[in-house]
Amino acid sequence: MARFTGENLTCIRGERCVFTGLDFAIQPGGALKLVGPNGSGKSSLLRLMAGLIPPASGSLAWDDGAVSEDPEEHNGRLHYVGHLDAVKTVLTVAENVRFWAGLRPGADTARSAVVAALGVFGIAHLVDVPGRFLSAGQRRRVNLTRIVSAPAELWLLDEPTTALDAAATAGLEQTMARHRAGGGMVVVSTHTEVGLDGAEVLDLSDFAENVHDEADSMAVGL
């Protein structure tokens, strides 16, 4: 299976350098935990990994191939779950999940498959409930169901435990562990403790521009 890497990445948002000089490498079965204060670039890095924004400099690669050479292929190998829960309020839970799964070739969109995917997060009983009646925690779990309703090698999850109770968080941790056991990769941004055994930790505050400026100043003074 492939490895996913980033080299010397710089991200600029709104004329502000969010991070610079950032490297990462994720092997099959690997996990990367993104930490750091608000504004340090955790969400920006996930969006960059997903191909939603380009790096100002540096490169992303899947094995030896640049992600930029075939962005559609890269999109087909990942699930990105951001802050907002993309649950259509006029659709039932099953219809929401079936819509997401239907975007992926080969995904099973049969009702039994949808119910099984919802069961992973303990919400199979909500299969026919319209999205407008869901609580924040239920919407979050419906949104997370997309990662198991259709296959993808790379999961990019931005604060996935937001609004989840302890049982739902445990279910997510077990789901990520099974995905990794099959060779899948997981990248998670978090402010809280999330069970990811053996995950590498990437502190985004280490790649702020002022950190590099201070290091350069110290080097000059030596």
N, C-alpha and C positions, 0 to 999 in steps of 0.2 A: 504494500500500500504506500501511498504518497506521503510526503512530509510537507508542511506548510511553514514558510519562513518569511520574515521581513528583515530588511537590511538598511540601516542608516536612515530610518524614516523620520521625516519632518512633517508636521501637520500645522497648517495655518488656517485659522477661522476668524473671519471678521478683522483681518489685518493683524491679528495677534498670533504669535507663535505659541501653540499649545504644548507641543513637545518637539524635541529634535534629537537626532543621534540614537534613535531607538532601534534595537534589534530583538528579534524573537525567533524561536524555532519550536515547532510542535511536531512530535513524532506520532505515528499511528498508535492509538490508545492513550495518548497524552492529554494533559489538561493544563491550562494556563489561567491563573487567577489574577485579575487586574484589581489593584488597590490604589488608594490615594485619595486626597481630599477632593471635594467638589471643585470642578474647573480644571483638574489636572489632566483631563483628556481621556478618561476611561471610555466614555461613550463615543468620543471621536475616533479612538483607535478601533473600536468594534465596527463602526460605520466604514472606516477605511478598509478593514479586513474584509468587509462584506462587499466592497466595491461601490459603495454608495457615494463616497467622496474620494478624490484622488489624493495621494500624498504630494506635498509640495516638492519633496525630493525623496530619494530612496526608492526601493523596489519591493514588491511582493512576489513570491514565487510558489508554485505548486510543483513539487519536485524540482526539475531544472527548467520549467517553463514559466515565463513571466505571466502573471495573472492578467496584466493589461493586454496581452496578445489575444485573449479570448474571454472577455468579461461574461458573456452569456454562459459559457461552459462553467466558469467559476460560480456563477449564480446558481447553476443547477446542482452544485455539490454541497451547498450550505443551507442552513436555516438560520435566519437572523430574527431574534425576538427583542424588540426595543422596549422603551419605557411605556409607550402607549399600547393599550390592548385593542387590537384591530378586530373587535367583535361588532358585526353589523347588528344593530338593535332590532331590526325588522325581521331578521332571520332567526330560525331556531338554532339551538346549539349544534344539532346534527348538520344543518344546512351550512353553518359557518365552517365546521370542520371539513365537510365534504367539498366546499369551495376551495379551501386551501390545498387539500390533498389532490384535488383535480388538476391543480397547476403543475403537478409532478408526473411525468410519464411513468406508467407502470404502478402507480399507487392504487390501492384497493379502496374504492369509495362506497362499497356495499354497506348497508346499514349495520350489519354484524361487525364489520371492521371498524366503523366509526364508534360503535358502542364499546368495543374492546379498547380502542385508543383512549376514550374518555374514562374508562375504568382504571387506566394506569394512574390517573390523578383523582380517582374516587368520585367522579361526577357522572357516571353512566346514567344515573337516575334523572339527570337534567336534559337528556337527549332531545326531548321535544319542547323544551322551554324556550320561549323567545328571548333574545339577548337583552331586551330592555328590562327584564325582570331579574337579572343576575346581580348579585352583590359584587363588590370590587374583587374579593378573593375568588369568587366563582369565575368572573371574567378573566382573571389572570390565569386560572387553571385551564379554561377553554383555549386561551391564546397559546399556552404551553403545549396543548395537545397536538399542535401542528408538528412538533419535533418528532412525534412518534407515529403520526398518521401517514407520513410519507418518508422514505429513506433519504438520508443526506449524511455525508461523511463528516461534515464540520458543523458544529453547533456554536453559534455566537449569541450569548445570552446576557442582556443588560439588566442588572438588578432583578434576576428572575424570582427571588423570594419575596418581593414587595407584595404586601397584602395576603401572603400565604400564612396559614397557621402551621403549627409544628408538624401535624400529620402530613399536610400537603408538601411541606419542605422535605420531610423524610422521603416521600414518594418521588420527588424530583431528584434527590440525591441518589436513590436507587436506580432511577431511570438513566441518569448520567453514567453511573457505574456500569450498567449493562451495555450502554452504547460504547463505552471505552473498552470493555471486555471484548467486543467484537471488532476492535480496531479503529473505532471512531474517535474523533477529537472534540474537545470542549474548551471554549474560552468563556469565562464568566467574569463580569464586573460585579463587585459587591462591596458594601459597607459593613456587612454582617458575616458571621461565620457560616460557611457553606462546606459541607463534607465533600471533599475532592481528594481522595487519598493519592499522595505522591505528586500533587500538582505543583508546578513551578509558580512562584509568585513574582509578579512584575509590578513594582511600585512606580506609577507614572510620575510622581513628584521627582524622581531621580532624573527625569529627562526634560525638566523644565529648562527654558533657555537661560534663565539666570543662574541655574546650577552650573551649566557649562561655562558661562562667563566668569563665575567665581573660580572655577577650576583653572581656567586659562590665566587669570590674574595671579593665582598662587604659583603656577608654573613659571610665569615670567619673573616672579620674585625670588625664585630659587637660585 
